[in-house]
Each structure stands twice: as structure tokens, then as C-alpha cells.
Amino acid sequence: MRYRVRHLTTYTYDDEVTDSLGVAHLVPRALPWQHVAAYDVTTRPGASDLRHDTDFYGNTATWFQVTEAHNRLVVEATSEVDVTAPEHDPARLAQPWEAARPLVVPTAPGAWRATDFALPSASVDQVPAATEYAAASFAPGRPLGDAVLDLVHRIHADFDYDKTATTVTSRVREVLASRAGVCQDFAHLALACFRSQGLAARYVSGYLATEPAPGRERVVGADASHAWVAVWLPGPDGGAWLAVDPTNDHEVGDRHVTVAWGRDYSDVPPVKGVIVTEASDSSLEVSVDVAPL
């Protein structure tokens, strides 16, 4: 499936900004199951400097600086992407989950590459409640694929999707206490659970193409950024990654556009930066459209 993605971020300030420096993760990744046909990132006012680079995890990071005085900054990213559903070797999914712990089996091919994703990270601290919650899915010797999907199903069943329950800085313990959150929260919770069992799991940011209700037209700009997780599957070739979506209770398929991955959200927010200004108030508006072509 081919999609045209448009991600519009608008900052508004109550006083002039004289300098704005930012970094964005808005360009989809080139992957075996995903081909990026075209992409562009622009700012309004125009950036005096804008360049694309590759970060530590292989994501495309866009760096920009806007030196023209402004009360409003718009960052617009567009891309066209072909996506197919990833396929996995059944033997990888059938191996016992205990074999997929890079810190326990460091000599496994590719374990050294996965180790970083098995450790606690800035936004995913290891809390006892996550360990306890995860344990029910990881009986001794259970096939890795079954255990991963069981945890994803339980999170979907036990937690409510509620935009008012958390904020972008909410921690795993708060999500566990409220039993509610959004896709970022469910991804962080899943990461804490997988890592509590010694598995390597990474945070993935991107987009999910939504489908309008029968008889309704697509509402342009009604989509949003999305987040899910991917779990390391050991193998003689260094392993693969099984991507799963706890918010929607299924494996990632051809409706998911992958943008970037890291240890958690703090590694790959869509846009972040610093500004020089006397402004005391600001607002943020985000509009995302994922249109099938």
C-alpha cells in the first residue's frame, strides 16, 4: 500500500522569537518492508539552515535553525511511502522466550546490538509493578511469539484509551495506577514489561492509516502520530524484530508507517528544540494526514 503522509506542527508565541533551533524525526525509514519514494521537510518562516543526518539508531534526523523573527513557526513534513506487512520465520517465533534475553545469553548472534534495548531508559524505568504484571504472560518455555502477543492482548484488554488520563511526561507507574493512557503510554508500559523479563524491546514512532466509518468520507488532518514496540527475535543471522501494537492489539502490518525508533519516546519525539524569546505563553497544534494512494 502506498500512502501520502503530511505532518504539520504549528507553534504560536505571544512575543517574537528571534532564534529557533530544532531537531525533528519526521522522515520515514527505508526498510525491507517499507520504501520511501519521496520526502520533504520545510519551515515557515524559512530556515536559514536545514539538513538531514542519521542518528545513532539509523533514523533520519532533520536539524533546522530559523533566525527570522516570528510569532508563529510551522514545521511541515510530507512523504510518500510504500508499505507491506513484515513477515517472520515461524522458527523465530516458536523458540522459548528465555532464549531472547541478550543480557543472559550475550554470545547469541546479534545480542550485542540488542543489549541497549534490554536496559531501563530515561522514560521507561523498571518498576516492580511492571515485572509483576508481565509475569503472567511468560510461563517457563512458552514460545516467544505467543508470549509477546499475549502481553499485547492483556494491555489492550486491561487499559482504557483516554487522552485525558496522562501527559507526555507520564511515567509507567502512573499508567499502571490509572489503567488508562494513549499509544505512547501503552508502548512505554509494554517496554517496561518486556524488559522486566530480560527481553530487548524498542520504541517505534510512526503513523497508522485510519479507515473512515462505512459511508463516511476521510477527514483530512484527523490522523495522529502513533507509537508501538518491537521485540528482538534471536536468529543465526543476528535476529529480527517483531513489531506489535498494544493500542490496537495486533502485529504491525501494512497500515503502519515506520518513522523512527529508539529506547523510548525521548529518543525520537517528532519535533523538539530551543528558542530565544521574551514570550511567556505559547501553544502547539499538530495535524497529521495519512492518505492511501
Summary of the structure (lengths in Angstrom):
residues: 293
radius of gyration: 19.8
end to end distance: 7.6
largest distance: 61.0
contacts: 956
relative contact order: 0.24
helix: 22%
strand: 42%
